[in-house]
Amino acid sequence: MLELQVIRANPGLIKERLSVKNVAQLQLVDTILELDDRRKALQQQVDSLLNQINTLSKEVGDLFRSGKKEEAEAMRQQSSNIKEQVSALETEAKQTETLLQETLVQLPNLPNVLVPPGKTPDDNEVVATHGEFPDLPMHAKPHWELAVQYNLINFELGTKITGAGFPVYSGKGAKLQRALINFFLNEATAAGYTETMPPHVVNEASAYATGQLPDKEGQMYHVGIDNFYLIPTAEVPLTNLFRDEILKEEDLPVKICGYTPCFRREAGSYGKDVRGLNRLHQFDKVEIVQIQHPDASYSTLNDMVQHVAGLLQKLQLPYRIVRLCGGDMSFASALTYDFEVYSAAQKRWLEVSSVSNFETFQANRLKLRFRDSQTKKNRLLHTLNGSALALPRIVAALLENNQTVNGINIPAVLQPYTGFATIGREA
């Protein structure tokens, strides 16, 4: 959530930056300021009336002591009338405060000045490309055909058990999943992240704190009877570990990682882009999260980008890094870099990671702060997170890019985790 004082300091600049995200309702900024003015005016009225009550109370006591009972009773009645006014004003002030908060949460985070303007993924900026496209054999197959040929993934069985988008992994397909999870976790641990196993469902307050609510209700699976949400990413529970906390400056940065399944309804998805592993309702992902000092968050963002790049290089997958335009960014992000791997059989780029800096947007909702050693005041922290990595499209690219006429080769870095070097033939 944007800080109210930031909006008030320069509403014109706020509107200008929000327009980069193609926010249609820029008048919300004016509404927020009007509600804040009204809230302050009501509070001033309440304070003034309370002062009158205090003054009257003293005068009533003096009158009673002086034996002027009738005058004292009249003044007591006047005080009672004022108390009724105070009660009404306090009710209105509370309603105004609620409306103010409900309006504030409708505004997305401000995009960083590096964010390019644009409305669709076509407007994203490619900032780096790495690796060579593989030379595949004739009649190379897409991963969904390879998965069936080598008994790695059963899409139809998953549809029978649950529905489309819930595949069943078996044999070497299941072992490859587990190998990737362990590899990603070990790499994160080696980079200084503390492995954490969070819950896979969260309450409404947690979803609100990281910006999923009220923006993405329709994209999350909701457990109505308990009012819980299945997590769309480990970012949600991992970041909420620090809700309502004041951290010590010397303990920064906080670096945590975790593996979880992720659940997304992906409402409205259809067509060729959802074939096989390209778009699932349940998938596995290792997430990295950092809680950082505001002065260091953008250098940290670069470090996290390099961490993800290192994973893809070790997997020998060609990839590119794109800086998301305003229209393709998430509600809560200030700056996001996406990683896309090249799927050779499909001849297209597949997103496998998003690495984002949320600045104070999540921290303001989380009430996540630190004690500044210079000012001795509490300040909001910056939160960052990244996929390191999401498995489905990594598996898709590994199967497609490493296929040969005799089978599928496993990257050397994964072989200690899989226990096999190939799929389809003996090593």
C-alpha positions as a printed Julia matrix, in Angstrom:
427×3 Matrix{Float64}:
   0.0     0.0     0.0
   1.29    3.47   -0.85
   2.13    5.66    2.1
  -0.39    8.44    2.63
   2.28   11.03    3.32
   3.98   10.17    0.02
   0.73   10.72   -1.88
   0.08   14.0    -0.09
   3.61   15.29   -0.69
   3.28   15.22   -4.49
  -0.05   13.99   -5.86
   0.82   15.13   -9.38
   3.92   12.94   -9.46
   1.94   10.02   -8.05
  -0.56   10.3   -10.92
   2.25   10.56  -13.44
   3.95    7.4   -12.18
   0.68    5.46  -11.89
  -0.13    6.32  -15.51
   2.93    4.25  -16.49
   1.04    1.28  -15.05
  -2.0     2.35  -17.1
  -4.09    3.01  -14.0
  -7.45    4.22  -15.28
  -8.86    5.64  -12.05
  -6.28    8.33  -11.29
  -9.06   10.32   -9.58
  -8.61    7.89   -6.67
  -5.59   10.01   -5.7
  -7.84   13.06   -5.3
 -10.43   10.99   -3.46
  -7.79    9.79   -1.01
  -6.67   13.35   -0.27
 -10.29   14.5     0.19
 -11.01   11.65    2.58
  -7.83   12.37    4.52
  -8.78   16.07    4.77
 -12.24   15.09    5.98
 -10.79   12.67    8.53
  -8.47   15.37    9.88
 -11.27   17.95   10.03
 -13.49   15.55   11.95
 -10.7    14.79   14.39
 -10.12   18.48   14.95
 -13.82   18.95   15.69
 -13.74   16.05   18.12
 -10.66   17.43   19.87
 -12.24   20.88   20.13
 -15.45   19.49   21.6
 -13.54   17.31   24.05
 -11.72   20.42   25.26
 -15.09   22.1    25.76
 -16.29   19.11   27.78
 -13.2    19.29   29.96
 -13.74   23.0    30.54
 -17.42   22.49   31.32
 -16.62   19.67   33.75
 -14.4    21.99   35.76
 -17.03   24.72   35.72
 -19.75   22.26   36.79
 -17.63   21.25   39.77
 -17.03   24.85   40.73
 -20.76   25.65   40.49
 -21.74   22.71   42.67
 -19.17   23.71   45.26
 -20.59   27.23   45.17
 -24.12   25.9    45.75
 -25.33   26.94   42.3
 -27.04   23.65   41.59
 -29.43   24.81   38.82
 -26.64   26.43   36.83
 -24.5    23.35   37.36
 -27.26   21.04   36.1
 -27.81   23.21   33.03
 -24.15   23.16   32.26
 -24.05   19.4    32.83
 -26.85   19.02   30.26
 -24.86   21.17   27.84
 -21.87   18.86   28.37
 -24.1    15.83   27.73
 -25.31   17.34   24.44
 -21.74   17.93   23.35
 -20.84   14.32   24.19
 -23.59   13.2    21.8
 -22.05   15.37   19.1
 -18.65   13.84   19.83
 -20.08   10.34   19.51
 -21.64   11.15   16.14
 -18.45   12.77   14.88
 -16.33    9.84   16.06
 -18.62    7.44   14.2
 -18.31    9.53   11.05
 -14.53    9.75   11.5
 -14.31    5.96   11.84
 -16.38    5.49    8.69
 -14.21    7.99    6.85
 -11.03    6.22    8.0
 -12.43    2.88    6.79
 -13.33    4.36    3.4
  -9.89    5.97    3.19
  -8.17    2.63    3.76
 -10.46    0.87    1.28
  -9.57    3.49   -1.33
  -5.83    3.39   -0.57
  -5.61   -0.35   -1.2
  -7.04    0.13   -4.69
  -3.9     1.95   -5.81
  -1.06   -0.24   -7.13
   2.56    0.36   -6.27
   4.42    3.12   -8.06
   6.68    1.84  -10.86
  10.36    2.63  -10.62
  11.72    5.18  -13.1
  13.4     2.31  -14.99
  10.02    0.76  -15.84
   9.26    1.29  -19.54
   5.81    2.46  -20.61
   3.63   -0.1   -22.35
   0.51   -2.2   -22.05
   1.38   -5.75  -23.11
   4.33   -8.18  -22.91
   5.29   -7.01  -26.4
   6.36   -3.73  -24.78
   8.78   -5.36  -22.32
  12.48   -4.59  -22.74
  15.0    -7.37  -23.33
  18.02   -6.41  -21.21
  20.18   -9.55  -21.61
  20.35  -12.8   -23.58
  22.54  -15.8   -22.77
  23.27  -19.16  -24.36
  22.89  -20.79  -27.75
  19.79  -22.46  -29.1
  20.24  -26.25  -29.26
  20.49  -28.09  -32.56
  17.66  -30.61  -32.29
  17.28  -33.81  -34.32
  14.77  -33.96  -37.14
  11.17  -34.42  -36.03
  11.92  -33.08  -32.54
   8.95  -33.38  -30.23
   7.38  -30.95  -27.77
   7.65  -31.86  -24.12
   4.08  -33.13  -23.79
   4.81  -35.82  -26.38
   8.18  -36.68  -24.81
   6.51  -36.92  -21.39
   4.08  -39.53  -22.72
   6.71  -41.38  -24.76
   8.99  -41.88  -21.75
   6.23  -42.28  -19.11
   7.26  -39.14  -17.24
   4.01  -37.21  -16.89
   0.41  -38.32  -17.29
  -1.81  -35.36  -18.14
  -4.95  -37.41  -18.73
  -4.69  -39.16  -15.35
  -4.37  -35.79  -13.64
  -7.5   -34.62  -15.46
  -9.36  -37.71  -14.22
  -8.27  -37.23  -10.61
  -8.76  -33.47  -10.43
  -9.03  -31.62  -13.73
  -6.96  -30.06  -16.48
  -3.78  -28.42  -15.23
  -3.05  -30.96  -12.47
  -0.54  -33.42  -14.0
   0.68  -36.66  -12.43
   4.47  -37.2   -12.44
   5.91  -40.7   -12.22
   9.16  -42.62  -12.52
  12.01  -40.5   -13.81
   9.59  -37.61  -14.27
   8.93  -37.53  -10.52
  12.63  -37.95   -9.74
  13.47  -35.06  -12.07
  11.01  -32.86  -10.18
  12.55  -33.8    -6.84
  16.06  -33.31   -8.22
  15.29  -29.8    -9.4
  13.71  -28.86   -6.07
  16.73  -30.09   -4.12
  19.15  -28.45   -6.54
  17.4   -25.09   -6.29
  17.17  -25.28   -2.49
  20.83  -26.22   -2.12
  21.89  -23.38   -4.41
  19.8   -20.92   -2.4
  21.22  -22.2     0.88
  24.76  -21.83   -0.49
  23.87  -18.22   -1.36
  22.97  -17.49    2.27
  19.23  -18.09    2.27
  17.67  -19.92    5.21
  15.41  -22.75    4.08
  11.89  -22.47    5.47
   8.84  -24.75    5.18
   5.73  -22.55    5.45
   2.03  -23.49    5.36
   0.46  -23.96    1.93
  -2.73  -22.12    2.87
  -2.98  -18.61    4.29
  -5.61  -16.44    5.9
  -7.13  -13.31    4.44
  -4.78  -11.01    6.37
  -1.73  -12.7     4.85
  -3.1   -12.46    1.3
  -3.91   -8.8     1.9
  -0.46   -8.04    3.32
   1.45   -9.12    0.2
  -1.01   -7.56   -2.26
  -2.94  -10.59   -3.52
  -6.07   -9.08   -1.98
  -8.04   -7.18   -3.04
  -6.39   -7.46   -6.47
  -6.42  -11.18   -7.31
  -9.35  -12.82   -5.54
 -10.45  -14.55   -8.74
  -7.03  -16.07   -9.4
  -6.69  -17.84   -6.03
  -8.37  -21.01   -4.81
 -10.53  -20.13   -1.82
 -11.44  -22.5     1.01
 -14.77  -20.9     1.82
 -15.68  -22.69    5.03
 -12.47  -21.52    6.75
 -11.87  -18.4     4.66
  -8.38  -19.61    3.75
  -6.57  -19.27    0.41
  -4.3   -21.82   -1.27
  -1.04  -20.0    -1.88
  -0.3   -18.8    -5.43
   3.38  -18.56   -4.5
   5.59  -19.15   -1.46
   6.16  -15.39   -1.41
   2.9   -15.0     0.5
   3.61  -17.13    3.6
   7.35  -16.44    3.6
   6.94  -12.65    3.59
   4.17  -12.84    6.18
   6.55  -14.44    8.63
   7.56  -10.85    9.4
   4.13   -9.22    9.6
   3.84   -6.76   12.51
   7.56   -7.05   13.27
  10.21   -4.41   14.03
  13.57   -5.83   12.95
  17.0    -4.82   14.12
  19.0    -2.92   11.52
  22.04   -5.07   12.22
  20.06   -8.2    11.3
  19.46   -7.0     7.74
  19.18   -8.37    5.18
  16.9   -11.26    6.07
  17.25  -13.97    3.41
  14.86  -16.93    3.31
  13.89  -19.5     0.73
  11.3   -22.22    0.53
   9.84  -24.91   -1.67
   6.06  -25.12   -1.95
   3.43  -26.25   -4.39
   1.64  -23.25   -5.89
  -2.03  -23.04   -6.84
  -3.45  -20.69   -9.45
  -6.85  -20.78  -11.08
  -5.47  -19.1   -14.25
  -9.0   -18.04  -15.12
  -9.39  -17.13  -18.78
  -6.35  -19.1   -20.02
  -6.89  -21.05  -23.21
  -5.29  -22.02  -26.52
  -1.89  -23.38  -27.44
  -0.11  -21.57  -24.58
  -1.68  -23.96  -22.05
  -0.47  -27.21  -23.64
   1.45  -29.61  -21.44
   3.4   -27.88  -18.7
   3.11  -24.39  -20.17
   0.34  -23.3   -17.79
  -0.81  -25.32  -14.78
  -3.18  -24.88  -11.87
  -0.75  -26.64   -9.5
   3.01  -26.54   -9.84
   6.18  -26.64   -7.73
   8.44  -23.67   -7.14
  11.39  -22.63   -5.01
  11.12  -19.01   -3.92
  13.75  -16.64   -2.55
  12.72  -13.68   -0.38
  14.74  -10.83    1.09
  13.84   -8.19    3.65
  16.27   -5.35    3.1
  17.24   -1.84    4.16
  15.7     0.73    1.76
  19.14    2.05    0.81
  20.31   -1.4    -0.35
  17.24   -2.92   -1.98
  18.13   -2.23   -5.61
  21.63   -3.66   -5.3
  19.92   -6.65   -3.66
  17.54   -6.91   -6.62
  20.54   -7.14   -8.94
  22.08   -9.84   -6.73
  18.86  -11.86   -6.89
  18.76  -11.51  -10.68
  22.31  -12.82  -10.86
  21.38  -15.75   -8.62
  18.61  -16.83  -10.99
  20.88  -16.33  -14.0
  23.45  -18.61  -12.38
  20.88  -21.39  -11.97
  19.93  -21.27  -15.66
  23.57  -21.21  -16.72
  24.28  -24.32  -14.64
  21.28  -26.02  -16.27
  22.7   -24.96  -19.65
  19.42  -23.43  -20.75
  19.39  -20.46  -23.13
  17.58  -17.58  -21.5
  16.83  -13.92  -21.73
  16.03  -11.29  -19.09
  13.26   -8.79  -19.72
  12.35   -5.68  -17.79
   8.57   -5.6   -17.51
   6.68   -2.59  -18.82
   4.1    -0.8   -16.7
   1.14   -2.68  -18.14
   2.67   -6.12  -17.59
   3.78   -5.6   -13.98
   2.09   -6.99  -10.91
  -0.08   -4.8    -8.7
   2.52   -4.7    -5.9
   5.8    -4.49   -7.82
   7.97   -1.4    -8.28
  10.39   -3.1   -10.7
  10.33   -6.64  -12.1
  12.73   -8.67  -14.21
  11.37  -11.8   -15.86
  13.52  -14.71  -16.97
  12.45  -16.63  -20.06
  14.04  -19.86  -21.3
  13.97  -20.87  -24.92
  11.86  -23.94  -25.65
  13.48  -25.35  -28.76
  10.74  -27.73  -29.89
   8.01  -25.13  -29.38
  10.28  -22.4   -30.77
   9.15  -19.91  -28.16
  10.25  -18.25  -24.96
   8.76  -19.51  -21.69
   8.7   -17.42  -18.51
  10.32  -19.3   -15.61
  11.02  -16.58  -13.04
  10.01  -13.12  -11.9
  12.33  -11.18   -9.61
  10.78   -8.07   -8.06
  11.42   -5.22   -5.68
   8.25   -4.08   -3.89
   9.98   -1.27   -2.0
   7.74   -0.29    0.96
   4.44   -1.35   -0.67
   4.15   -4.74    1.04
   5.95   -3.59    4.19
   3.35   -0.86    4.72
   0.58   -3.47    4.65
   2.64   -5.86    6.74
   3.61   -3.14    9.24
   7.14   -4.44    8.78
   9.69   -1.96   10.06
  13.19   -1.53   11.42
  14.73    0.81   13.96
  16.91    3.3    12.07
  20.25    3.66   13.87
  20.68    7.24   12.63
  17.26    8.77   13.28
  16.28    6.39   16.1
  12.87    6.15   14.43
  11.01    3.18   12.99
  11.03    3.02    9.17
   9.39    0.73    6.66
  11.62   -1.95    5.15
  11.8    -3.04    1.51
  10.68   -6.53    0.46
  11.92   -8.48   -2.56
  11.22  -11.91   -3.96
  12.01  -14.12   -6.92
  11.3   -17.52   -8.41
  14.44  -19.61   -8.18
  12.91  -21.42   -9.94
   9.41  -22.42  -11.06
   9.59  -26.02  -12.26
   7.04  -26.7   -15.03
   8.57  -24.67  -17.85
  12.09  -25.54  -16.69
  11.15  -29.21  -17.08
   9.56  -28.44  -20.47
  12.73  -26.76  -21.73
  15.02  -29.45  -20.29
  13.09  -32.23  -22.01
  12.8   -30.44  -25.34
  16.28  -28.9   -25.54
  18.14  -32.05  -24.47
  16.32  -34.6   -26.61
  18.3   -36.83  -28.95
  17.36  -39.68  -31.26
  18.13  -42.07  -28.41
  16.57  -40.25  -25.47
  16.91  -37.17  -23.28
  20.19  -36.1   -21.68
  20.21  -34.77  -18.13
  22.46  -31.73  -17.41
  25.57  -32.71  -15.51
  24.7   -30.48  -12.54
  21.47  -32.44  -11.97
  22.86  -35.96  -12.3
  23.99  -36.23   -8.64
  20.37  -35.4    -7.71
  18.57  -37.6   -10.25
  20.86  -40.59  -10.0
  20.67  -41.0   -13.8
  22.26  -39.26  -16.78
  19.63  -39.94  -19.42
  15.96  -40.67  -19.91
  15.08  -43.31  -22.5
  18.35  -45.18  -22.62
  21.0   -46.35  -20.18
  23.98  -44.11  -19.44
